């Protein structure tokens, strides 16, 4: 995939944010043609994620794979905002900027003169995009796993009887980045109409709560407290059940309708199963999902995954191959989403795009 339309060419963004959510917003605009200037404090080693390396990574590299994940297409400058001279240099950049992306604590931003009110006084059209942890005046440290715990995600994740588990990507940061991008785009639209800038604030807390979706409604409307179910769905079956095939490869089902279930049963040579009262409709299958899995598991092992997926795909049954990262990025559909960039010192870096929509205009 290649973004041919540089929608934000000529726009300048100053990024005063580190770790993931804020930098992901900056990279989104860089992918769409904006000039993004990332400010890092070299006196403190720069963005902390430069040092978040796997044991297999080169300790001498100036960046980690984690850092590279959301820092493509940016120009990085070194500035210590505790220094009056550096602070003025950054302020001069911001006076000519369209957007600032920041994740300061409120108290730190005000002390440094890097808060919205101070900067907008010299640049009334400025859009200031602020990532916060818990929101408001709550300045507790707010790393992603803390929010996954505090907002209920960890209580639902993992296997029954096991320890609460975090999701394997920093999902709350990513969700907050999407919310902040949406807010900035709305603010840009408003600026074209009014000429005025805006303060756009998104907290990790709000982004997480807003993403609870059906699990929130299960509690709010049905009084159901979601429990860890592995990959299973509390409302649908068989949905999230994992099955191993004759070749040892795994797949997952997402059978959302009775029609899907009937097609599944035909695919595995069990055409009469949907007529049994225990499995005749979704509510019955949810109640009897363990019994259903015991029936299906040995049948799935009579097929290779390739054979079974061909049957399922051919009959419109929602199912997916369980792939690891190497298998995913061996696919052309994934390769086209990779962005590569050599750093000024020649260090090669790779990451996936943040902007993956197709726009024709």
PLY file of the C-alpha trace (Angstrom):
ply
format ascii 1.0
element vertex 361
property float x
property float y
property float z
element edge 360
property int vertex1
property int vertex2
end_header
0.00 0.00 0.00
1.28 3.47 -0.85
-0.27 6.76 0.17
-0.12 8.89 -2.96
-2.13 11.82 -1.59
-0.06 14.00 0.75
-3.11 15.67 2.25
-1.15 17.50 4.92
1.78 18.67 2.79
2.88 22.09 4.03
1.53 21.50 7.53
4.00 21.67 10.43
3.65 19.60 13.58
5.82 19.82 16.67
5.82 16.63 18.70
6.53 17.06 22.40
5.43 13.54 23.27
7.16 10.27 23.99
6.43 6.54 24.25
3.50 5.49 22.01
0.17 7.36 21.88
1.50 10.83 21.07
4.21 9.66 18.66
1.63 7.51 16.83
-0.38 10.67 16.17
2.71 12.42 14.86
3.54 9.52 12.57
-0.01 9.47 11.20
0.39 13.04 9.98
3.92 12.33 8.68
2.54 9.48 6.58
0.09 11.93 5.03
2.71 14.48 4.09
3.09 16.77 7.11
6.44 18.00 8.38
6.78 16.51 11.85
9.50 17.78 14.17
10.05 15.51 17.17
11.62 17.20 20.18
13.70 14.93 22.41
15.81 15.71 25.44
19.18 14.26 24.49
20.53 15.13 27.93
18.24 12.40 29.27
18.74 9.95 26.42
15.77 11.11 24.35
12.46 9.28 24.15
12.61 6.54 26.80
11.52 3.92 24.27
14.88 4.24 22.50
16.13 2.04 25.35
13.25 -0.46 25.38
15.16 -3.17 23.51
14.69 -6.90 23.22
17.69 -8.99 24.33
18.25 -9.83 20.65
18.59 -6.17 19.58
21.91 -4.41 19.02
22.72 -2.55 22.26
24.72 0.01 20.26
21.81 0.98 18.01
20.45 4.49 18.64
16.88 3.18 18.54
14.88 0.15 19.60
12.34 -1.68 17.48
9.70 -0.30 19.87
10.79 3.29 19.22
10.92 2.70 15.47
7.33 1.46 15.55
5.84 4.97 15.78
8.67 7.24 14.68
8.83 7.24 10.90
9.20 10.29 8.68
10.06 12.74 11.47
12.88 15.21 11.91
14.30 14.90 15.40
15.85 17.80 17.27
17.56 17.81 20.64
16.22 20.29 23.18
16.19 20.40 26.96
13.09 22.39 27.87
14.58 23.17 31.28
17.04 25.39 29.38
15.72 28.88 28.60
17.58 28.97 25.28
16.25 25.58 24.17
12.78 26.49 25.36
12.80 29.65 23.25
14.04 27.70 20.22
11.15 25.25 20.55
8.69 28.09 21.16
9.86 29.71 17.93
9.08 26.49 16.06
5.64 26.33 17.66
4.83 29.90 16.65
5.01 28.68 13.04
3.33 25.32 13.69
-0.16 24.08 12.93
-0.29 21.37 15.58
1.51 20.49 18.80
1.28 16.94 20.13
2.19 16.68 23.81
1.90 14.39 26.80
3.18 16.62 29.59
1.68 16.58 33.04
-0.41 19.75 33.41
1.90 21.10 36.10
5.01 20.52 33.99
3.48 22.09 30.88
2.53 25.25 32.77
5.89 25.50 34.48
7.71 25.25 31.15
5.33 27.56 29.30
4.43 24.67 27.00
0.73 24.55 27.88
-1.98 25.46 25.38
-2.81 28.88 26.84
0.82 30.03 26.77
1.50 28.81 23.24
-1.83 29.90 21.74
-1.21 33.46 22.93
1.45 33.72 20.21
-0.27 31.41 17.72
-4.09 31.69 17.92
-4.59 29.12 15.17
-2.61 26.46 17.01
-4.19 23.07 17.60
-2.76 21.57 20.77
-3.27 17.80 21.04
-2.78 16.59 24.59
-2.49 12.93 25.67
-3.29 12.42 29.34
-3.26 9.42 31.62
-6.28 9.47 33.91
-7.52 12.89 32.81
-8.23 16.10 34.68
-5.82 16.93 37.47
-4.98 13.28 38.18
-1.26 13.11 37.40
-0.57 9.53 38.40
1.91 7.72 36.12
-0.20 6.03 33.47
1.53 3.34 31.46
-0.66 1.18 29.25
-0.78 -1.86 31.52
-1.89 0.33 34.44
-4.87 1.49 32.38
-5.62 -2.05 31.20
-5.85 -2.97 34.88
-7.80 0.06 36.09
-10.41 0.01 33.29
-11.34 -3.67 33.48
-9.47 -5.09 30.50
-7.15 -7.29 32.57
-10.03 -8.68 34.63
-11.54 -10.10 31.43
-8.34 -11.28 29.76
-6.61 -14.64 30.19
-7.82 -18.14 30.85
-10.43 -19.13 33.44
-8.76 -19.68 36.80
-5.52 -18.07 35.64
-3.91 -14.76 36.47
-5.33 -11.56 34.98
-3.46 -10.86 31.75
-2.62 -7.80 29.74
-3.10 -7.64 26.00
0.14 -8.22 24.07
0.08 -4.79 22.41
-0.26 -1.43 24.18
-3.87 -1.27 23.08
-4.96 1.59 25.34
-2.22 3.82 23.92
-3.27 2.90 20.40
-6.94 3.56 21.13
-6.08 6.92 22.69
-4.00 7.81 19.62
-6.98 7.10 17.36
-9.24 9.24 19.56
-6.70 12.07 19.52
-6.31 11.93 15.74
-10.07 12.15 15.37
-10.18 15.15 17.68
-7.38 16.89 15.79
-9.08 16.30 12.44
-12.31 17.81 13.81
-10.31 20.78 15.14
-8.68 21.27 11.73
-12.10 21.31 10.09
-13.30 23.85 12.64
-10.22 25.99 11.99
-10.99 26.15 8.27
-14.43 27.54 9.20
-13.52 29.86 12.06
-9.77 30.48 11.87
-9.48 29.49 15.52
-7.21 26.88 17.01
-8.22 24.45 19.74
-7.13 22.41 22.71
-7.84 18.71 22.11
-7.44 16.49 25.15
-7.76 12.71 25.31
-7.03 10.57 28.35
-6.02 6.94 28.24
-8.77 6.37 30.79
-11.55 7.76 28.58
-10.22 5.99 25.48
-10.20 2.68 27.34
-13.68 3.05 28.83
-15.08 4.12 25.45
-13.67 0.92 23.93
-15.32 -1.52 26.33
-18.24 -1.66 23.85
-20.37 -4.79 24.32
-18.61 -5.74 27.56
-19.66 -2.43 29.10
-23.22 -2.97 27.90
-23.23 -6.52 29.28
-22.70 -4.95 32.71
-24.77 -1.79 32.27
-27.83 -3.56 30.87
-27.61 -7.16 32.08
-25.63 -6.84 35.32
-23.07 -9.32 33.97
-19.48 -8.94 35.15
-17.28 -10.35 32.35
-14.87 -13.06 33.45
-11.73 -14.42 31.78
-12.78 -16.78 29.01
-9.60 -17.13 26.98
-10.61 -16.32 23.42
-14.26 -17.28 23.92
-17.15 -14.86 23.41
-19.67 -14.59 26.27
-22.65 -14.11 23.93
-21.88 -16.32 20.91
-20.83 -19.94 20.30
-18.83 -21.40 18.74
-17.00 -18.07 18.63
-13.37 -17.92 19.75
-13.07 -21.69 20.10
-9.65 -22.90 18.92
-9.30 -26.22 17.15
-6.21 -28.17 16.09
-6.11 -30.00 12.79
-4.38 -33.19 11.65
-1.17 -31.31 10.82
-0.99 -29.70 14.27
-1.98 -26.29 12.93
-4.69 -24.29 14.68
-7.69 -22.28 13.57
-10.39 -20.30 15.33
-14.12 -20.13 14.62
-16.39 -17.09 14.64
-19.79 -18.66 14.03
-22.16 -15.77 14.57
-25.45 -17.07 13.13
-27.46 -20.27 12.96
-26.87 -20.28 9.20
-23.11 -20.21 9.80
-23.44 -23.10 12.24
-25.41 -25.19 9.78
-22.76 -24.55 7.12
-20.00 -25.47 9.58
-21.67 -28.77 10.38
-22.00 -29.62 6.70
-18.30 -28.86 6.21
-17.26 -31.36 8.91
-19.78 -34.03 7.90
-22.11 -33.47 10.86
-25.23 -32.25 8.99
-27.67 -33.41 11.69
-25.98 -31.63 14.60
-27.99 -28.38 14.24
-31.20 -30.35 14.73
-30.19 -31.40 18.24
-31.90 -29.17 20.84
-28.59 -28.51 22.61
-27.20 -26.80 19.50
-30.25 -25.66 17.53
-29.78 -21.95 18.23
-27.11 -19.64 19.57
-28.37 -19.39 23.16
-28.39 -23.19 23.41
-24.88 -23.40 21.96
-23.61 -20.85 24.49
-25.05 -22.96 27.34
-23.57 -26.16 25.89
-20.36 -24.87 24.35
-18.10 -27.31 26.21
-20.10 -30.28 24.96
-20.03 -28.80 21.46
-16.26 -28.42 21.55
-15.87 -32.04 22.66
-17.88 -33.12 19.62
-16.07 -30.90 17.13
-12.45 -31.28 18.31
-11.85 -34.88 17.13
-13.65 -34.17 13.86
-11.39 -31.21 13.10
-8.36 -33.46 13.62
-9.43 -35.55 10.66
-8.59 -32.66 8.30
-5.44 -30.70 7.63
-5.90 -27.00 8.23
-5.55 -26.26 4.53
-8.27 -28.78 3.68
-10.64 -27.53 6.36
-10.11 -23.84 5.65
-10.87 -24.49 1.98
-14.19 -26.05 3.00
-15.02 -23.33 5.52
-14.10 -20.47 3.19
-15.98 -22.10 0.35
-19.14 -22.28 2.45
-18.97 -18.83 4.02
-18.07 -20.01 7.53
-16.09 -17.34 9.42
-12.81 -18.91 10.53
-9.20 -17.85 10.78
-5.78 -19.45 10.69
-3.80 -18.76 13.87
-0.55 -17.26 12.57
2.60 -15.98 14.25
4.39 -12.78 13.23
6.72 -14.55 10.80
3.74 -16.11 9.05
1.83 -12.83 8.97
4.65 -10.83 7.41
5.37 -13.52 4.84
2.06 -12.48 3.25
1.98 -9.83 0.54
-1.09 -8.32 2.21
1.05 -7.55 5.27
4.26 -6.65 3.43
2.51 -3.77 1.65
1.80 -2.15 5.03
5.48 -2.03 6.06
7.33 1.29 6.05
11.12 1.25 5.90
13.50 4.08 6.69
17.24 4.45 7.18
18.28 6.73 10.03
20.91 9.44 9.37
23.62 7.08 10.65
22.48 4.38 8.23
20.59 2.26 10.76
17.75 0.48 8.90
14.33 0.54 10.54
10.95 -1.00 9.78
7.43 -0.62 11.12
3.81 -0.87 9.98
1.76 2.07 8.77
-0.69 3.84 11.04
-2.75 5.23 8.13
-4.15 2.28 6.20
-7.36 3.68 4.73
-7.73 3.98 0.97
-8.75 7.44 -0.18
-9.74 8.19 -3.76
-10.39 11.79 -4.69
0 1
1 2
2 3
3 4
4 5
5 6
6 7
7 8
8 9
9 10
10 11
11 12
12 13
13 14
14 15
15 16
16 17
17 18
18 19
19 20
20 21
21 22
22 23
23 24
24 25
25 26
26 27
27 28
28 29
29 30
30 31
31 32
32 33
33 34
34 35
35 36
36 37
37 38
38 39
39 40
40 41
41 42
42 43
43 44
44 45
45 46
46 47
47 48
48 49
49 50
50 51
51 52
52 53
53 54
54 55
55 56
56 57
57 58
58 59
59 60
60 61
61 62
62 63
63 64
64 65
65 66
66 67
67 68
68 69
69 70
70 71
71 72
72 73
73 74
74 75
75 76
76 77
77 78
78 79
79 80
80 81
81 82
82 83
83 84
84 85
85 86
86 87
87 88
88 89
89 90
90 91
91 92
92 93
93 94
94 95
95 96
96 97
97 98
98 99
99 100
100 101
101 102
102 103
103 104
104 105
105 106
106 107
107 108
108 109
109 110
110 111
111 112
112 113
113 114
114 115
115 116
116 117
117 118
118 119
119 120
120 121
121 122
122 123
123 124
124 125
125 126
126 127
127 128
128 129
129 130
130 131
131 132
132 133
133 134
134 135
135 136
136 137
137 138
138 139
139 140
140 141
141 142
142 143
143 144
144 145
145 146
146 147
147 148
148 149
149 150
150 151
151 152
152 153
153 154
154 155
155 156
156 157
157 158
158 159
159 160
160 161
161 162
162 163
163 164
164 165
165 166
166 167
167 168
168 169
169 170
170 171
171 172
172 173
173 174
174 175
175 176
176 177
177 178
178 179
179 180
180 181
181 182
182 183
183 184
184 185
185 186
186 187
187 188
188 189
189 190
190 191
191 192
192 193
193 194
194 195
195 196
196 197
197 198
198 199
199 200
200 201
201 202
202 203
203 204
204 205
205 206
206 207
207 208
208 209
209 210
210 211
211 212
212 213
213 214
214 215
215 216
216 217
217 218
218 219
219 220
220 221
221 222
222 223
223 224
224 225
225 226
226 227
227 228
228 229
229 230
230 231
231 232
232 233
233 234
234 235
235 236
236 237
237 238
238 239
239 240
240 241
241 242
242 243
243 244
244 245
245 246
246 247
247 248
248 249
249 250
250 251
251 252
252 253
253 254
254 255
255 256
256 257
257 258
258 259
259 260
260 261
261 262
262 263
263 264
264 265
265 266
266 267
267 268
268 269
269 270
270 271
271 272
272 273
273 274
274 275
275 276
276 277
277 278
278 279
279 280
280 281
281 282
282 283
283 284
284 285
285 286
286 287
287 288
288 289
289 290
290 291
291 292
292 293
293 294
294 295
295 296
296 297
297 298
298 299
299 300
300 301
301 302
302 303
303 304
304 305
305 306
306 307
307 308
308 309
309 310
310 311
311 312
312 313
313 314
314 315
315 316
316 317
317 318
318 319
319 320
320 321
321 322
322 323
323 324
324 325
325 326
326 327
327 328
328 329
329 330
330 331
331 332
332 333
333 334
334 335
335 336
336 337
337 338
338 339
339 340
340 341
341 342
342 343
343 344
344 345
345 346
346 347
347 348
348 349
349 350
350 351
351 352
352 353
353 354
354 355
355 356
356 357
357 358
358 359
359 360
